[in-house]
Amino acid sequence: MFVCTGRLLHVARVLACRAQIKQHLSSISGTNNDDLANAMGKRATWENFYKTQSEQGTKQFDWFVGYEEVVDLVSPYLHKHKKSHNSHVVALDLGCGLSNVALRMCLSSEEPMRIVCADIVMSPLQTMRQQYQSTRGVVRNSESHLLFTMADASQLPFKDRCFDVVLDKGTTDVIIRSSRGGDLARTVVQESLRVLRCGGQLLQFSDEDPDIRLTLLNGVASRSRATVTFKEISTPHGMEYFMYVVQKES
């Protein structure tokens, strides 16, 4: 009884959150909700979104979860790679937007890190680059670096096996709700696995139930010598999310 009630409340909160996002994107993309699926897959929609954020003076914005919720979940994977090859840990923040997760990880890490922040829109990258440049004096490890590049998640401009960890915080959730939906999401996961080194991990943070997301991830993983696990994340504001770990074989 209590489990069912809690689950219903979670679903209600998730739907309310999605409705707010849809309403905001609809207002800036000039579309109604029926056309939103087409709009979410277009670069112009997100250019308008970040233009609005800039006009409103927004310097930082996180979908789903922020640094405090993810740092203890992501850090063990980063430390693991540092021990394995005794050099810079190289990570990719896929669809970073205005999130400061990568920035704060880079600044606070005792170990040298190189994090590439990638997004399909240039303006949030410029905003985050400015923030990074203003904080270079407080980086914990002087060998750590944050890089910024404009990239399409379905056609990543990186060579094979160049990252230890790929972080996807809400990017696939947007893609899977676009008009091309599942096909494009599968391509994004395939690209993430392509650029991962053997033994690397794709870490997805999502509000999508495992019954749905695991079908997507297991379908790709089964053809890519990878395995999939997940864990539930509880947040201070009462929302429940999931971290999906796609582990590429060593």
MIMAR-746490 format. One record per residue: residue in one letter; x negated, y negated, z of N, C-alpha, C in turn. Coordinates in pm, whole numbers, plus 50000, padded with zeros to 5 digits. Each point is the difference from the previous one (the first is absolute). Example, Ala and Ser with C-alpha at 12.3 -4.5 7.8 and 13.67 -1.06 7.14 Angstrom:
// residues 2
A486815056950780500894988150000499104988050000 S500354989549928499184988150006500774989150073 
//
This chain:
// residues 250
M499175012150000500834987950000499134987550000 F499064999350099499164988250009499034999049882 V499525011749954499105000149884500724994849877 C501225004749980500784995749884500294985150006 T500354995250120500284985750016498774991749970 G498845004450052498774992749974499654999749853 R500225011249933499715000849856500904990749921 L501274999450037500944991049932499604985450020 L499564996750122499554986350025498784996749917 H499095009649988498804997949917500384997649855 V500895008249947500444998449862500654986349980 A500814995850098500674987049990498994988749997 R498955001150084498974989550002499234999749867 V499675011749949499275000749872500824993849888 L501295003349994500864994649896500134984950013 A500074995050124500104985650021498734993049954 C498845006250028498734994349958499914999649848 R500395010949934499965000449854500954989649940 A501154998250062500974990349950499434985950005 Q499274996950108499384986850013498954997949892 I499195010349976498974999049896500634998149863 K501045007849971500694999049872500594986149981 Q500614994850105500624986849990498954989449970 H498855001150066498944990149978499445001249859 L499715012149956499455001749866500994996049892 S501285002750025501024996249903500064984949985 S499884993050110500114985449997498854993549925 I498815006350006498864993849933499785005249860 S500585011649969499785005549866501124996349904 G501064993950053501104995849915500855011449953 T500025011150073500805011549961501015003150107 N501015007849964500915005050102499505013650047 N500645005650100499535012650057500025011549901 D500934999649904500075010749901498765000349912 D499384988449980498814999249914498705000450080 L500115001150132498814999150083499005011149971 A500485011949968499095011049971499074996649885 N500554993249897499164995749888499034989250044 A500484990850084499174988750042498835004450087 M500215009850086498965003950095498775005949931 G500165005149880498875005749928499274990249912 K500384987350004499414990049911499054990850076 R498874997149936499024991050060500614986350030 A500864995149910500584986650016500794998750130 T500685010750039500774999750125499094997350118 W498875006550003499084998550113499224987049991 E499774995149879499404986749988500934989550060 N501315001549973500984990850058500085001750151 F499935012450045500065002650144498864992950072 Y498785001849950498854993950067499934984949978 K500584995349891500124985549982500884994250108 T501115006850029500904995550106499295000450135 Q499255010850025499265001050126499014988450014 S499334996649891499044989150003500684986750027 E501134997649934500744987650020500504998650143 Q500275011350064500464999950138498844999850100 G498785000149948498824999550087499655013150065 T500515011049947499725013250057498585004449965 K499185002250101498625004249979499795015050025 Q500945006250069499865014150033501385006450007 F500135011849940501295006849997499775015049986 D500635007950086499855014549995501335006849978 W500055009349904501155008849985499885011050104 F501105003550061500095011550091499184998150127 V498705002549994499164999850119498784991349977 G499454994750111498844991449993498765006650058 Y498984992050020498705004950047500115007850130 E500754994550097500105006450131500575014149991 E500945002049908500645013149988499145010249925 V499134995349911499285009649914498545002050038 V499404990850074498555000750021499575013050067 D500735004450102499615012350069500275012549917 L500874998849900500305011349912498985001149886 V499544988649952499084999849886498545001850042 S499644994050114498594999950042499345013750007 P500685010550051499335013150005499545005049863 Y500764997049896499615004449866498784992249952 L499954987150032498864991949961498735004650071 H500125002650131498845004650077499515013549949 K500935008549962499645013349950499124999049876 H500334990849911499214998649877498654993650028 K499944991150099498724993950036499035010850047 K500495009450078499145010650051499595009749889 S500875001849902499745010249897498944995849900 H499954987149962498984996249901499104988650046 N500144995950126499054990750063499724987549915 S501044994449945499874987749923501304992150013 H500144989649922501234992250004501225008949976 V501024997950080501305006149971500674991149896 V500525005949893500604992349892501495003149995 A500834989850016501455001950005500694990849900 L501205004149959500834992249908501334997150067 D500364987250008501334995950049500854997549876 L500875009549969500755000049875501294991850014 G500094989149920501164991350011499974992150129 C498874993850028499764993650130500924988250029 G500364992349896500834988250022499364990450098 L500794995150096499504990750101499725006950133 S499875013149997499695007450123498574997050045 N499814998550131498654997750052499415012550064 V500595011449973499495012650056498565002449958 A499714999149871498645002349952499044989750056 L500434987450004499154989350053499615002850144 R500975003250082499735002350142499165012550022 M500205010149918499165012050010498564996949964 C499834992249896498664996249956499284991850107 L500724990650061499394991250100499695007250130 S500815009750037499875006250132499175012850002 S499725005749884499305012949996498544998750042 E499585008950089498605000450039499145006049889 E500625008249918499295006849893500164992249869 P499025000549912500104992749873501105005449911 M500824991049949501125004049915500054991449875 R500485005949894500324992449879501445003349966 I500844990050006501425002049972500374991749877 V500625006649904500504993249880501494997750017 C500414987449995501414996450007500504998049857 A500985007949960500504999549863501484996849998 D500394991549906501424996749983500244996349855 I501255001549957500364997149861500144985049976 V500054992150108500174985549991498764993150057 M499544989449936498784993350040500164991050123 S501134993150015500134989950105499795005350141 P500555011650039499715004850135498535003750019 L499355004649894498585003150008499194987450027 Q500394988949935499314987350023500194995250143 T501235001550051500284995950137499175008150099 M499965013249982499255008450092498494998149985 R499544997049879498574997349981499594987550077 Q500854989749997499714987850075499935002850150 Q500935008350049499975003450142498735007850035 Y499615008949911498795007950024498764991150002 Q499914990949904498844991149994499894991250124 S501154996450057499994991450119499635007650127 T499995013349993499715008050120498705007849987 R499224997649897498785007949978499044999250118 G500044988950074499084998350111500315008650121 V501195006150003500405007750118500095015049971 V499515004249884500045014249967499075007750095 R500485011350049499285007550102498735006549945 N500095005149880498845006149935499694991849875 S498824994349996499644990849891499955006949864 E499965013449998499955007249874501395003349946 S501044996850075501375002549954500434989549899 H500775004249901500444990949895501445002949961 L500704989449961501365001149949499984994749857 L500505007849907500054996249859501444999149954 F500254991949898501374998049953500055001849849 T500985007649955500135002449856501455001449961 M500344994649884501345001349946500095013449927 A500995008050036500085013549942501435005250003 D500305008249900501275007249991499795013650067 A500825003150099499835012450076500145012549914 S500674998849887500175011649912498885001449898 Q499104990049994498865000349908498814993550069 L499495006350102498954993950081498694998549921 P499374988350009498784997349924498735004850072 F500075011750061498865005250075499615013749945 K498735003250014499525013049954500505011150093 D499885012249956500415011550081499165001150127 R500665004350108499325003750125499094989050054 C500574988250021499194988950051500464994750136 F501145005050053500504995450129500115011550099 D499774996950127500195009850107501465000750044 V500644988450004501394999050047500774990349910 V501225003549966500924990949931501174997550094 L500264987350028501094996050089501154994549916 D501175006050016501214995949927501084997050103 K500214987250025500954995950103501214993349934 G500935008449954501224994849940499964998549849 T498835001649939499904998249855500805010549925 T499835012650036500765010549933501494998650026 D500364994750117501434998150031500654990249905 V499274989649963500524990449902500095006549863 I498945006949962499945006149867501095010449981 I500225008250101500965011049986501434994949990 R500244987550041501344994249991500174991649875 S498984999749915500104992749874500705008749897 S500234994449883500755007449897499275012549954 R498674999950001499235011749957499805009950114 G500274995750120500105008350118498975010950017 G500495012450009499165011350034498845002349907 D500194998349870498915002349904498834990850027 L500294987250022498944990450025499355002550135 A500805003650099499445003050133499045011849994 R500355010149922499105011549984498684995849936 T500094991049902498794995149934499124992650099 V500614992150087499254992450100499285009450097 V500685010450044499375009750089498865007249927 Q500215003649875498955006549921498784991049985 E500234987249976498904990549987499244998650132 S500754999750110499364999050132499105012050025 L500485011849965499195012150019498805000249905 R500174994549883498894999549903498834992050054 V500294988650062498924991250047499475004050137 L500635009850064499525004850130498835009649982 R499024998750088498935009850004500555013350054 C499315010849972500395012950056499954999050152 G501055004650066500094998850144500644987050046 G500384991449905500634987250034501485001350027 Q500604989050048501415000250035500764988149940 L501195003049952500984989749966500934998950119 L500074988250060500854997750117501164991149959 Q501195005649999501204992449964500824997050125 F500384987350015500904996050108501344996549937 S501075006350048501294999049932501155001450100 D501184995449957501215002550078500805011549940 E499455006049893500745010649931499895013250075 D501135006750017500085012450074499135010849936 P499365008450081499165010849946500745009249903 D501295002050021500755008749909499934995149856 I499814986849984499924994249866498554998149956 R499194993550085498634996649961499135012349980 L500195010350079499165011949987500185006949866 T501204998949943500235005949868499094993449897 L499914986850006499124992649909498545003650023 L499554999050126498595001850030499545014449979 N500795009550042499615014049981499965003849852 G500894993949922500005002749857498704995949933 V499474988450041498734995349944498835007650062 A500055001850131498895006550072499755014249952 S501075007149965499855013949957499215001349871 R499954989249922499265000249874498664992850012 S499684995450120498804991850018499075005050109 R500165012450043499185005750106500034991050123 A501204997450046500204991550117501115005750087 T500004996150126501045004350094500664987850061 V501225001850051500784988850052500475003050142 T499804990350089500555000550135500634986550030 F500734999150110500584987150037500204999350151 K500164987850049500364998050139500954988150011 E500835000350101500964989350022499354988950081 I500344987649967499454988450068501134992350066 S499884997450128500974991650070499414986050014 T500824989949980499544986250006500704992650113 P499404989050049500594992450110501394994649970 H500304997349872501304994349966501065010749973 G499695012550032501025010349994500115007549869 M499284995649897500055007149873499065012050003 E500365010249928499155011849989499515001349856 Y498705002049987499405001849869499205012949999 F499425002949885499235012249985498664997049936 M498975007150045498714999649932499815013549930 Y499894999449869499765012049920498525000549963 V499385011350025498585001749971499835010349889 V499494995449887499695009149889498505002150002 Q499605011950039498595003450019499455006949876 K499014993849938499365005949884498965010250046 E499985011549938499085010650041498554995749982 S499145004950090498574996849994499335007349884 
//
